[in-house]
């Protein structure tokens, strides 16, 4: 059944609008033109927009920060709200005549041109509000249903004005989720934005004594698509009922609508409506609406319209007759006769099978902190304030780590600041250093960027907006419900999502990501230039979502080296990396709007690097507060810095009871001679001969692996270091016997497997600028190499066969042509040499292919622990190699390229 139903043309209400060419129609057009142009005082679209933006900015009651948040986009960022009222910052309009088209926020030290407005002045706040209003109006100018913000405006209009029976719009799940996120952040601001326009419009209409207007609208369908039954020349002049969206554009001039339809392909109709004044939301001078098309925006009435004409065109439109927005489609109208096929989810192009990093380090019960953590997990010690808890007070327990597959040592590293969840301290240092290197390669000055880790990777639990599903939420998913019961049984559960919880429950296809906030106004400025050069066809508001995140494609395009870095480390760590880019003031501070959920800068943030704390990862900050000092006790010895502590030997042993034998202390007699024979050397040798404790030996082995891999990855294995490193590999076997007494234990077996690779790394430098030896290539690299070699072998065999087959025919051809015998002989010998060369090359390639196959088979035959140990060494080696050595160099201009012009030229008008 169609959403459009027709009534007979001879019914009494046929004259919904006056007949075509009647004086009443002409009078309605005159009234509409006078209304839209303010009796001819407004002559063009820029003038109308300037008037509307100024009126709305002053009239709307929404606080300025909230208005900025709702308008995040190409011209609006968090700096506008964060620096409002600051005497140290100014705003400089991009266009002095139309300042609402955008501004730059500058520090006073950057101030160059005239026209700057101090951010602590009343003029600055009005300017900020005008820019925000302009950005919101731009959503409608781009299209009434083809961007996330305007779809949110449609929903906000239905809520604000109680529209319950409007035409619905089918959206795919991703877009629908984005619309709901826009509303969750900005619902109040969007509703105020619409209500204020309606109030201003009603005042204008009342002042003119207008109670109703006649307006026209076009409806079109591409050739071959379903059309309403009433789309027929026989029904021109009939009353039809056509449901509309909560907001739609109408024109006072029928000719404008007809001209627009002439530019479209397929079939279209013109409908005419008599609208009550209360249904008109906005005019070009009070808000949304394009003066160039004599347009206003209206809400639906009783859905009755007159079919006023039919247009049909099969030819393609002339070049330039459609805007970029005309080719953008988000969803489709929910017609009764159609199913919501447009809402089907597109398959995710990322089909990677994520394998998070396996961490084998263990807590040491002999260490006080480790013992405390083990006691908390066992329930024998109370949880201190620094222990991970969600907002309900749920305390992390051993059962949680067991279900999530998390090694308790990760909790220690997280609370001490040594590494976020999912990394080791060594990998965290490499991760951070390589990221800063990649940003530098992209032209980002370290002094201009602040980098933080957010989310469950930094605090174990996700934010308050991400709730762990309960049994009632999983009634439709039996497998997930069973897993949840295995985890908690009937016991209490956390409210917030723990790290990796959704993945372990089978509710998400990816493990928890590394959520990075990269804050740099210089970077965002460069991204704006990239957007204008590469995404000018897209809706500008998509540059930053309603919550300020820079568009992902723009981030990757602006920062190609960082994109390469992210792909490399996603492979190394087995987890996605989320790159959130903001201006230097960071994510918007929603607490100033009274909201509990906010991602703004906090003192408790996990900082990787900032201008105030350069390379902060090198000096981690622990969350563990020391116990109150006992005034009766001497002050404790100062604790060494984390970097210094890591530099110390990990083989320091605890004091042992005195041993029988020569004394290890001495003193002088009155004549200055030693009372006993010197024995320090013997004591030192005896101490060195004692076995290490198991925990100390395990720490030594962990540090030993890091040293070997780091030296190899950074190209520091040479004649001078190789001998020392090889001696370390020999010592490692002796230490392993102390660390894992049982020779058949999985840990001892894993050590022996890792030693095969570590001995190879210590024996000499890795080849520079060439593929790694097979032993050190990852499984993915091995598989790719096999594909290349297989193709190369086939190519060589084909070349040899081709030379052999050509030999006889070429000799015969030359003989038939009367060529001298020596020429024939040379041709034969040349082809024979080509054949032999191809055969030799094929033999060599076949040998390499056999080696690759043998290595693959060797790995397949390895026990699980062996293979995991080897994979871990390869992952560490891959991470230790400099990011620029792993990726092809990017061609960049000399010097930083992120500064960009501080005052980019004006963008196109909102209605273009």
C-alpha positions in Angstrom: 0.0 0.0 0.0 1.4 3.4 -0.9 1.8 6.2 1.6 0.0 8.4 -0.9 -3.8 8.2 -1.3 -5.9 10.2 -3.7 -9.3 11.6 -3.5 -11.7 12.1 -6.4 -11.2 15.3 -8.3 -14.9 16.3 -8.1 -15.0 16.3 -4.3 -15.9 19.6 -2.6 -12.4 20.3 -1.4 -10.9 20.1 -4.8 -10.2 23.9 -4.6 -7.5 23.4 -1.9 -5.5 26.0 -3.8 -6.7 28.5 -6.4 -6.6 27.4 -10.1 -3.4 28.0 -12.1 -3.2 31.4 -13.6 -5.9 32.8 -11.3 -5.6 36.2 -9.6 -5.6 34.4 -6.3 -2.5 32.6 -7.2 -0.8 35.8 -8.3 -1.8 37.5 -5.0 -0.4 34.5 -3.0 2.9 34.9 -4.8 3.0 38.6 -4.1 2.4 38.0 -0.4 5.1 35.3 -0.3 7.7 37.5 -2.0 7.0 40.4 0.3 7.3 38.1 3.3 10.5 36.5 2.2 12.3 39.7 1.1 10.9 42.0 3.8 9.1 44.1 1.2 12.2 44.1 -1.0 14.7 45.2 1.6 16.5 41.9 1.5 17.8 41.3 -2.0 20.1 38.3 -1.8 20.8 35.1 0.2 24.0 36.3 2.0 22.1 39.3 3.3 19.2 37.1 4.5 21.5 34.7 6.2 23.4 37.4 7.9 20.2 38.8 9.3 18.9 35.4 10.4 22.2 34.4 12.1 22.5 37.7 14.0 18.9 37.5 15.2 19.1 33.8 16.2 22.5 34.2 18.0 21.0 37.0 20.1 17.6 35.4 20.7 18.3 31.8 21.4 18.6 31.1 25.1 21.0 28.2 24.8 24.3 28.9 26.8 27.2 29.6 24.5 29.3 26.5 25.4 26.2 24.2 24.8 25.7 26.0 21.4 29.3 25.4 20.5 29.0 21.7 21.4 26.0 21.3 19.2 27.7 23.0 16.2 31.0 21.2 16.2 32.2 21.0 12.6 34.6 22.5 10.0 34.4 26.0 11.5 33.6 25.1 15.1 35.9 23.3 17.6 36.4 23.0 21.3 38.8 25.9 21.4 35.9 28.3 20.8 34.3 27.3 24.1 37.4 26.5 26.1 39.1 30.0 25.5 35.9 32.1 25.7 36.6 34.8 28.3 40.4 34.3 28.1 42.5 37.5 27.9 45.3 35.4 26.3 43.3 34.5 23.2 41.6 36.3 20.3 39.3 35.3 17.4 40.0 36.4 13.9 37.2 36.1 11.3 38.0 34.4 8.0 35.8 36.9 6.2 35.4 40.4 7.6 32.1 41.0 5.8 30.5 37.7 6.9 32.3 36.9 10.2 29.9 34.0 11.0 31.5 32.0 8.2 34.3 31.0 10.6 37.1 32.2 12.8 40.5 31.2 14.0 41.3 31.1 17.7 44.8 32.4 18.3 47.0 33.0 21.3 47.9 36.7 21.6 51.5 35.7 20.8 50.3 34.5 17.3 48.4 37.7 16.6 49.3 39.2 13.3 46.5 40.8 11.1 44.0 43.4 12.2 40.4 42.5 12.9 41.1 40.3 15.9 38.6 40.3 18.8 39.7 39.6 22.3 38.1 36.5 23.8 37.3 38.2 27.0 35.1 40.8 25.3 31.3 40.7 24.8 31.8 41.1 21.0 33.7 37.8 21.1 30.9 35.8 22.7 28.4 37.2 20.2 30.8 36.3 17.3 31.2 32.7 18.7 27.4 32.3 18.9 27.0 33.6 15.3 29.6 31.1 14.0 27.8 28.2 15.9 24.4 29.2 14.6 25.8 29.5 11.0 27.2 25.9 11.4 23.8 24.6 12.5 21.9 26.3 9.7 24.4 24.8 7.3 23.1 21.3 8.1 19.8 22.3 6.5 21.4 24.1 3.6 23.3 20.9 2.7 20.1 18.8 2.6 17.0 18.0 4.6 17.8 14.3 5.1 21.3 13.7 4.0 23.6 14.3 7.0 23.6 13.2 10.6 22.9 16.6 12.1 19.9 17.4 9.9 18.5 13.9 10.6 18.9 14.8 14.3 17.1 18.1 13.7 14.2 16.2 12.1 13.9 14.0 15.3 14.2 17.1 17.5 11.4 18.8 15.6 9.1 15.9 16.0 9.8 15.9 19.8 9.6 19.7 20.2 6.4 20.2 18.3 4.7 16.9 19.1 4.7 15.6 15.5 3.7 11.9 15.8 2.6 10.9 12.3 5.3 12.3 10.0 7.0 10.2 7.3 9.6 8.1 8.9 13.1 7.5 7.4 14.8 4.2 7.2 18.5 4.3 8.3 21.2 1.7 8.4 22.3 0.9 12.0 25.5 2.9 11.9 23.8 6.1 10.8 20.9 5.5 13.2 23.4 5.2 16.0 25.2 8.4 14.9 21.9 10.3 14.9 21.1 9.0 18.4 24.5 10.0 19.6 24.0 13.5 18.2 20.7 13.8 20.1 22.2 12.4 23.3 24.8 15.2 23.2 22.8 18.1 21.7 19.0 17.4 22.0 18.2 20.5 24.1 20.3 22.8 22.0 18.7 21.5 18.8 15.2 21.9 20.2 15.9 25.4 21.4 17.4 26.2 17.9 14.2 25.1 16.2 11.8 26.6 18.8 13.5 30.0 18.6 13.1 30.1 14.8 9.4 29.2 15.1 8.8 32.0 17.7 10.6 34.6 15.5 8.7 33.5 12.4 5.3 33.6 14.1 6.1 37.2 15.3 6.8 38.2 11.6 3.7 36.5 10.3 1.5 38.0 13.0 2.9 41.5 12.4 1.9 41.2 8.7 -1.5 39.7 9.5 -0.8 36.5 7.6 -2.8 33.5 8.7 -2.1 31.2 5.8 0.2 30.9 2.7 0.2 28.9 -0.5 3.4 27.0 -1.2 4.8 24.5 -3.7 7.1 21.5 -3.4 8.6 19.0 -5.9 8.5 15.2 -5.4 10.6 13.1 -7.8 11.4 9.4 -8.4 14.3 8.0 -10.4 13.3 6.2 -13.5 12.3 2.6 -12.8 11.4 3.1 -9.1 8.0 2.7 -7.5 5.7 5.7 -7.9 2.3 6.5 -6.2 -0.7 5.4 -8.2 -2.0 8.9 -8.4 1.0 10.1 -10.5 -1.0 10.4 -13.6 -1.9 13.2 -15.9 -5.6 12.3 -15.3 -5.2 13.4 -11.7 -3.7 16.8 -12.2 -5.8 19.1 -10.0 -6.8 16.3 -7.6 -6.4 16.4 -3.8 -3.9 13.8 -2.6 -2.7 12.9 0.8 1.1 12.8 1.1 2.9 12.3 4.4 5.9 14.5 4.9 9.0 14.6 7.1 8.7 16.7 10.3 10.5 19.5 8.4 10.5 20.2 4.7 11.2 23.0 2.3 8.5 24.8 0.3 8.7 27.6 -2.2 6.4 30.6 -2.6 7.1 30.5 -6.4 5.8 27.7 -8.5 8.2 28.5 -11.3 11.2 27.9 -9.0 9.9 24.4 -8.3 9.2 23.7 -12.0 12.7 24.9 -13.0 14.2 22.6 -10.3 12.3 19.6 -11.7 13.5 20.4 -15.2 17.1 19.6 -14.0 16.2 16.2 -12.6 16.0 12.8 -14.4 13.1 10.4 -14.0 9.5 11.5 -13.1 8.5 14.3 -10.8 5.4 16.2 -9.7 4.6 19.6 -8.3 2.3 19.7 -5.3 0.7 22.8 -3.9 -0.5 23.3 -0.3 -2.4 25.8 1.7 -0.5 26.1 4.9 -1.6 27.6 8.2 0.8 30.3 9.6 1.5 28.1 12.6 3.0 25.4 10.4 5.7 27.7 9.0 8.9 27.1 11.0 11.3 29.5 9.5 12.0 32.1 6.8 15.3 33.0 5.2 15.5 36.0 7.6 14.5 34.1 10.8 16.4 30.8 10.3 16.6 28.0 7.8 15.4 28.6 4.3 17.0 29.6 0.9 16.0 33.0 -0.4 17.4 32.2 -3.8 14.6 29.6 -4.2 12.0 31.7 -2.4 12.0 29.0 0.2 10.7 28.6 3.8 10.7 25.6 6.0 7.4 24.2 7.2 6.0 21.4 9.4 3.2 19.1 8.2 -0.4 20.0 8.5 -3.1 17.5 7.5 -0.9 16.2 4.6 -3.5 17.2 1.9 -1.9 18.7 -1.2 -3.0 19.4 -4.7 -1.3 17.6 -7.6 -0.4 20.7 -9.6 1.7 19.3 -12.4 3.8 16.4 -13.7 7.3 16.5 -15.3 9.1 13.5 -16.9 12.7 13.5 -18.1 14.8 10.6 -19.2 17.9 12.5 -20.3 20.7 13.0 -17.8 20.9 16.5 -16.2 23.2 19.1 -17.7 26.7 19.4 -16.1 26.7 21.7 -13.0 22.9 21.5 -12.4 23.3 19.4 -9.3 25.2 20.3 -6.1 27.6 17.9 -4.3 24.9 17.3 -1.7 22.5 16.0 -4.4 24.5 12.9 -4.7 24.5 12.1 -1.0 21.9 9.8 0.4 21.4 8.7 4.0 18.5 6.3 4.3 15.2 6.4 2.4 11.6 7.3 3.2 9.6 4.6 5.0 6.9 4.0 2.4 4.2 1.5 3.3 4.8 -0.6 0.2 8.6 -0.9 0.8 10.7 -2.8 3.3 13.6 -1.2 5.1 16.2 -2.7 2.9 18.3 0.5 3.1 18.8 -0.2 6.7 20.8 -3.3 6.2 24.2 -3.2 7.7 27.0 -3.2 5.3 29.6 -5.9 6.0 32.7 -4.6 7.8 35.7 -4.4 5.5 38.0 -5.2 8.4 38.0 -9.0 8.8 41.1 -9.3 10.9 41.1 -12.0 13.5 42.4 -10.1 16.6 44.9 -11.9 18.8 45.8 -9.8 21.9 49.3 -9.9 23.1 50.1 -12.8 25.4 51.7 -11.6 28.7 53.8 -14.2 30.6 55.3 -12.1 33.4 54.2 -13.1 36.9 53.7 -11.3 40.2 56.3 -12.0 42.8 54.8 -12.9 46.2 58.1 -11.8 47.8 57.5 -8.2 46.7 55.2 -6.2 49.0 53.0 -4.7 46.3 52.7 -8.0 44.4 51.8 -9.7 47.6 49.2 -7.1 48.3 47.6 -7.5 44.9 47.5 -11.2 45.2 45.9 -10.9 48.6 43.2 -8.5 47.3 42.4 -10.9 44.4 42.2 -13.8 46.8 39.9 -11.8 49.1 42.3 -12.0 52.1 43.1 -8.2 52.0 40.7 -5.3 51.7 40.8 -3.3 48.5 42.6 0.1 48.9 41.3 3.3 47.2 43.6 2.9 44.3 42.3 -0.6 43.4 40.1 -0.7 40.2 36.4 -0.2 41.1 33.4 0.9 39.0 31.0 3.7 39.9 28.9 1.3 42.1 31.9 0.3 44.2 32.2 -3.2 42.6 35.7 -4.4 43.4 37.8 -6.2 40.7 38.2 -9.9 41.8 40.2 -12.9 40.6 37.1 -14.4 38.9 37.0 -11.4 36.7 40.6 -11.8 35.6 40.1 -15.5 35.1 37.1 -15.0 32.8 38.7 -12.1 30.9 42.0 -13.9 30.5 43.9 -11.1 32.1 47.3 -11.7 33.8 47.3 -10.0 37.3 50.6 -8.4 36.5 48.8 -6.1 34.1 46.8 -4.6 37.0 50.1 -3.9 38.8 51.5 -2.2 35.7 48.3 -0.2 35.2 48.1 1.2 38.8 51.8 2.0 38.9 51.6 3.7 35.5 54.2 1.4 34.0 51.9 0.2 31.1 48.2 0.4 30.2 46.1 -2.7 29.9 47.2 -4.9 27.0 50.9 -3.9 27.0 54.1 -4.6 28.8 56.2 -1.8 30.1 58.9 -2.4 27.5 56.3 -2.3 24.6 54.6 0.7 26.1 57.9 2.7 25.9 58.4 1.6 22.3 54.7 2.3 21.5 55.0 5.8 22.8 58.4 6.7 21.4 57.5 5.4 17.9 54.2 7.3 18.0 56.0 10.6 18.7 58.5 9.8 15.9 55.6 9.2 13.5 53.9 12.5 14.4 57.2 14.2 13.9 57.5 12.7 10.5 54.0 14.1 9.7 55.3 17.6 10.8 53.8 17.7 14.3 56.0 19.6 16.7 56.1 17.8 20.1 55.6 21.2 21.8 52.2 21.5 20.0 50.6 18.1 20.9 49.1 16.5 24.0 48.5 12.7 23.9 46.5 10.7 26.4 45.1 7.2 26.8 41.4 7.1 27.7 38.9 4.3 28.3 39.3 0.9 29.9 42.9 0.6 28.8 43.8 3.3 31.3 41.4 2.4 34.1 40.2 -1.1 33.5 36.5 0.0 33.5 34.9 1.9 30.6 33.0 5.2 31.1 29.7 5.5 32.8 27.9 5.6 29.4 29.0 2.0 28.6 27.1 -0.4 30.7 27.8 -4.1 31.1 24.7 -6.0 29.7 22.7 -8.0 32.3 20.7 -11.2 31.8 17.6 -9.3 30.7 19.7 -7.6 28.0 21.0 -10.9 26.7 17.7 -12.9 26.5 18.0 -13.0 22.7 21.6 -14.3 22.8 21.8 -17.7 24.5 25.6 -18.0 24.1 26.4 -14.6 25.6 23.9 -15.3 28.4 25.6 -18.6 29.2 29.0 -16.9 29.2 27.7 -14.2 31.6 26.4 -16.9 34.0 29.8 -18.7 33.8 31.4 -15.4 34.8 29.2 -14.3 37.7 26.7 -17.0 38.4 24.1 -15.4 40.7 26.6 -13.0 42.3 26.7 -9.2 41.9 28.1 -7.7 38.7 29.8 -4.4 37.9 27.7 -1.8 36.2 30.6 -0.5 34.0 32.1 -2.7 31.3 35.5 -4.2 32.3 38.4 -4.3 29.8 37.7 -6.9 27.1 34.3 -7.8 28.6 32.2 -7.4 25.5 34.7 -9.4 23.4 34.9 -12.2 25.8 31.1 -12.4 26.0 31.0 -12.6 22.2 29.0 -9.4 21.9 31.7 -7.5 19.9 34.1 -8.8 17.2 37.0 -6.8 18.5 38.8 -6.7 21.9 39.0 -3.5 23.8 41.0 -0.9 21.9 43.7 1.6 22.8 41.7 4.8 22.9 44.1 7.7 22.2 43.2 11.4 22.4 45.6 13.5 20.4 45.1 17.2 21.1 46.6 19.8 18.8 45.1 22.9 17.3 47.9 23.0 14.7 47.0 19.5 13.6 43.3 20.4 13.3 44.2 23.4 11.2 46.1 21.2 8.8 43.2 18.7 8.8 40.9 21.5 7.7 43.1 22.2 4.7 43.2 18.5 3.9 39.4 18.4 4.2 38.9 21.3 1.9 41.3 19.8 -0.7 39.9 16.2 -0.5 36.4 16.2 0.9 34.8 19.4 -0.3 31.7 17.4 -1.5 31.0 16.2 2.1 28.8 17.9 4.7 31.2 20.2 6.6 29.7 19.3 9.9 31.0 15.8 9.5 34.6 17.2 9.9 33.9 16.9 13.6 31.0 15.0 15.1 28.6 16.5 17.6 31.1 15.6 20.3 34.2 17.0 18.7 36.0 13.9 17.2 37.9 14.6 14.0 36.7 12.6 11.0 38.7 9.3 10.9 39.4 9.5 7.1 40.7 13.0 7.6 43.0 12.0 10.5 44.5 9.2 8.4 44.9 11.4 5.3 46.4 14.3 7.2 48.8 12.0 9.2 50.0 9.2 6.9 53.0 8.3 9.1 50.8 8.0 12.1 48.4 5.9 10.1 51.2 3.5 9.3 52.3 3.5 12.9 48.8 2.6 14.0 48.5 -0.3 11.6 51.9 -1.6 12.7 51.0 -1.5 16.4 47.6 -3.0 15.9 49.4 -6.0 14.5 51.9 -6.1 17.3 49.5 -5.7 20.1 46.5 -7.5 18.6 44.1 -4.7 19.3 42.5 -1.9 17.5 43.8 1.6 18.0 41.3 4.5 18.1 42.8 7.9 17.1 40.7 10.7 18.5 42.0 14.1 17.4 40.9 17.4 19.1 42.0 21.0 19.3 44.7 21.8 22.0 42.0 22.5 24.6 41.0 18.9 24.4 37.6 17.3 24.4 34.7 19.5 25.3 34.1 20.0 29.0 30.5 18.9 29.4 30.5 19.3 33.2 29.9 23.0 32.7 26.6 22.0 31.2 25.8 19.9 34.4 26.5 16.6 32.7 28.3 13.7 34.5 29.7 12.2 31.3 32.6 14.3 30.0 36.0 13.5 28.4 37.7 16.8 29.1 41.2 17.1 30.5 41.4 15.7 34.1 44.3 15.5 36.6 43.8 11.8 36.7 44.3 11.3 32.9 46.9 8.9 31.7 49.3 11.2 29.8 51.8 9.8 27.3 53.2 13.2 26.3 52.3 16.8 26.7 54.0 20.2 26.4 54.1 20.3 30.2 55.2 16.7 30.6 57.4 15.9 27.5 57.7 12.1 27.0 55.7 11.5 30.1 55.8 7.7 29.5 59.4 7.7 30.7 58.4 8.9 34.2 55.1 7.1 35.0 52.9 8.3 37.8 51.7 5.7 40.2 48.1 5.8 41.5 49.2 4.1 44.8 49.2 6.6 47.6 51.9 5.9 50.3 50.6 5.1 53.8 50.7 8.0 56.4 54.1 8.5 57.8 54.8 7.4 61.4 56.5 10.4 63.1 58.3 8.0 65.5 60.1 6.3 62.7 63.0 7.7 60.7 62.1 9.0 57.2 62.1 6.4 54.5 64.8 6.3 51.9 63.8 8.1 48.8 62.4 5.8 46.1 64.3 6.0 42.9 62.6 7.3 39.8 60.9 4.7 37.6 63.4 5.2 34.8 66.3 4.8 37.2 64.7 1.7 38.7 64.3 0.1 35.3 67.9 0.9 34.6 69.1 -1.1 37.6 70.0 -4.7 37.4 67.1 -7.1 38.0 69.4 -9.7 39.5 69.8 -8.1 42.9 69.2 -10.8 45.5 67.8 -10.5 49.0 70.2 -10.7 51.9 71.0 -14.3 52.9 71.9 -15.7 56.3 75.6 -15.6 57.2 77.5 -18.5 55.7 80.3 -20.5 57.4 83.7 -19.4 56.3 85.9 -16.2 56.4 84.3 -13.1 57.8 83.0 -10.7 55.3 83.6 -7.6 57.5 86.9 -6.3 58.9 88.3 -3.5 61.0 91.7 -1.9 61.7 93.7 -2.3 64.9 95.4 0.5 66.7 98.4 0.2 64.5 96.4 0.7 61.4 96.6 -2.9 60.2 93.6 -5.0 59.3 92.7 -7.4 62.1 91.8 -10.2 59.7 93.0 -11.3 56.3 91.1 -9.6 53.4 88.2 -11.8 52.4 86.0 -9.6 50.2 87.0 -11.3 47.0 86.2 -14.7 48.3 82.9 -13.5 49.7 81.9 -11.9 46.4 82.8 -15.1 44.5 80.9 -17.2 47.0 77.8 -14.9 46.7 78.0 -15.1 42.9 78.1 -18.8 43.1 74.8 -19.0 44.9 71.7 -19.8 42.8 69.2 -17.0 42.1 65.8 -17.2 43.7 63.1 -18.3 41.2 61.4 -14.9 41.0 64.7 -13.0 40.6 65.7 -15.5 37.8 62.4 -14.9 36.0 62.8 -11.2 36.2 66.4 -11.6 34.8 65.1 -13.6 31.9 62.4 -11.1 31.1 64.9 -8.3 31.0 67.4 -10.4 29.0 64.8 -10.9 26.3 64.1 -7.2 26.1 67.8 -6.4 25.8 68.5 -8.9 23.0 65.4 -7.9 21.0 66.0 -4.2 21.5 69.6 -4.4 20.4 68.6 -6.4 17.3 65.6 -4.3 16.4 67.5 -1.0 16.7 70.4 -2.3 14.6 72.9 -2.2 17.5 74.3 -5.7 17.2 77.8 -5.4 15.9 81.3 -6.9 16.5 81.6 -5.1 19.8 78.2 -6.1 21.2 77.6 -9.5 19.6 80.1 -11.3 21.9 78.5 -9.9 25.0 75.0 -10.7 23.8 76.0 -14.3 22.9 77.5 -14.8 26.4 74.1 -13.6 27.8 72.3 -16.2 25.7 74.6 -18.9 27.3 74.0 -17.4 30.8 70.2 -17.5 30.1 70.1 -21.3 30.0 71.7 -21.5 33.5 69.3 -18.8 34.8 66.3 -20.6 33.3 67.3 -23.7 35.3 66.9 -21.5 38.4 63.7 -19.8 37.3 62.0 -23.1 36.3 63.4 -26.0 38.2 61.3 -28.6 36.4 62.9 -29.2 33.0 59.5 -30.4 31.6 57.5 -27.4 32.8 55.7 -25.3 30.1 57.7 -22.2 31.1 61.0 -24.0 30.7 59.9 -25.3 27.4 58.8 -21.9 26.2 62.2 -20.5 27.2 64.0 -23.1 25.1 61.8 -22.2 22.2 62.5 -18.5 22.5 66.3 -19.2 22.8 66.4 -20.4 19.2 65.4 -16.9 18.0 67.4 -15.0 20.6 70.6 -16.8 19.8 70.1 -15.9 16.2 69.5 -12.3 17.0 72.6 -12.1 19.2 74.9 -13.8 16.5 75.0 -10.8 14.2 73.2 -7.8 12.7 70.0 -8.2 10.9 70.2 -7.4 7.1 69.5 -3.7 6.5 67.0 -2.8 3.8 66.1 -6.5 3.2 63.5 -8.9 4.4 64.2 -10.5 7.7 65.5 -14.1 7.7 62.7 -16.6 7.7 63.1 -17.5 11.3 62.2 -13.9 12.3 59.4 -13.2 9.9 55.8 -13.3 11.2 53.4 -15.9 10.1 51.7 -13.3 7.9 55.0 -12.3 6.2 55.9 -16.0 5.6 52.5 -16.6 4.0 52.9 -13.5 1.8 56.5 -14.6 0.8 55.2 -18.0 -0.2 52.7 -16.4 -2.5 55.3 -14.3 -4.2 57.8 -17.2 -4.6 55.1 -19.5 -6.0 54.3 -16.8 -8.7 58.0 -16.3 -9.4 58.6 -20.0 -9.8 55.7 -20.3 -12.2 57.0 -17.3 -14.2 60.5 -18.8 -14.5 59.1 -22.2 -15.6 57.0 -20.4 -18.2 60.1 -18.5 -19.5 62.1 -21.7 -19.8 59.3 -23.5 -21.7 58.9 -20.5 -23.9 62.6 -20.4 -24.8 62.6 -24.1 -25.6 59.5 -23.9 -27.8 60.8 -20.9 -29.7 64.2 -22.5 -30.4 63.1 -24.9 -33.2 60.7 -22.4 -34.9 63.2 -19.6 -34.8 66.0 -21.8 -36.3 63.6 -23.0 -39.0 62.5 -19.4 -39.8 66.1 -18.1 -40.1 67.1 -21.1 -42.3 64.1 -20.5 -44.6 65.1 -16.9 -44.9 68.6 -17.9 -46.0 70.4 -16.6 -42.9 74.1 -17.5 -42.6 74.9 -20.6 -40.5 76.7 -18.5 -37.8 73.5 -16.3 -37.4 71.4 -19.4 -36.9 74.0 -20.8 -34.5 74.0 -17.5 -32.5 70.2 -17.5 -32.3 70.1 -21.1 -31.1 72.8 -20.5 -28.5 71.0 -17.3 -27.3 67.7 -19.1 -26.8 69.5 -22.0 -25.1 71.2 -19.5 -22.7 67.8 -17.9 -22.0 66.4 -21.3 -21.3 69.2 -22.3 -19.0 69.1 -19.0 -17.1 65.3 -19.4 -16.6 65.8 -22.9 -15.4 68.6 -21.9 -13.0 66.5 -19.1 -11.7 63.5 -21.4 -11.3 65.7 -23.9 -9.4 66.9 -21.2 -7.0 63.4 -19.9 -6.5 62.1 -23.4 -5.9 64.8 -23.9 -3.3 63.7 -20.7 -1.5 60.1 -21.8 -1.8 61.0 -25.2 -0.2 62.7 -23.3 2.6 59.6 -21.3 3.2 57.5 -24.4 3.2 59.8 -26.2 5.6 59.6 -23.2 8.0 55.9 -23.2 7.8 55.7 -26.9 8.5 58.2 -26.5 11.4 56.0 -24.0 13.0 52.9 -26.1 12.5 54.6 -29.0 14.3 55.6 -26.9 17.3 53.7 -27.4 20.6 51.4 -24.6 21.5 53.8 -23.1 24.2 56.7 -23.2 21.8 54.9 -21.5 19.0 53.5 -18.9 21.4 57.0 -18.1 22.7 58.4 -17.7 19.2 55.4 -15.5 18.2 56.1 -13.3 21.2 59.7 -12.8 20.3 58.8 -11.9 16.7 56.1 -9.4 18.0 58.7 -7.7 20.2 61.2 -7.6 17.4 58.6 -6.1 15.0 57.8 -3.4 17.6 61.5 -2.7 18.4 62.3 -1.9 14.8 61.9 1.8 14.1 58.6 2.6 12.5 60.2 4.5 9.6 62.3 1.4 8.7 59.2 -0.7 8.4 57.2 1.6 6.2 58.2 3.4 2.9 59.2 7.0 3.4 56.6 9.7 2.8 57.5 12.6 0.6 57.0 15.7 2.7 58.0 19.3 2.3 60.9 20.6 4.3 60.0 21.8 7.7 56.8 21.3 9.6 53.7 21.4 7.4 51.0 21.5 10.0 51.1 25.3 10.7 49.2 26.1 7.6 47.7 29.5 6.9 46.4 31.0 10.1 43.5 32.7 8.2 42.2 30.5 5.5 39.9 32.1 2.9 36.1 32.1 3.2 34.2 29.0 2.5 31.3 28.9 0.1 28.0 30.4 1.2 25.8 28.2 3.3 23.2 27.7 0.5 25.6 27.0 -2.3 
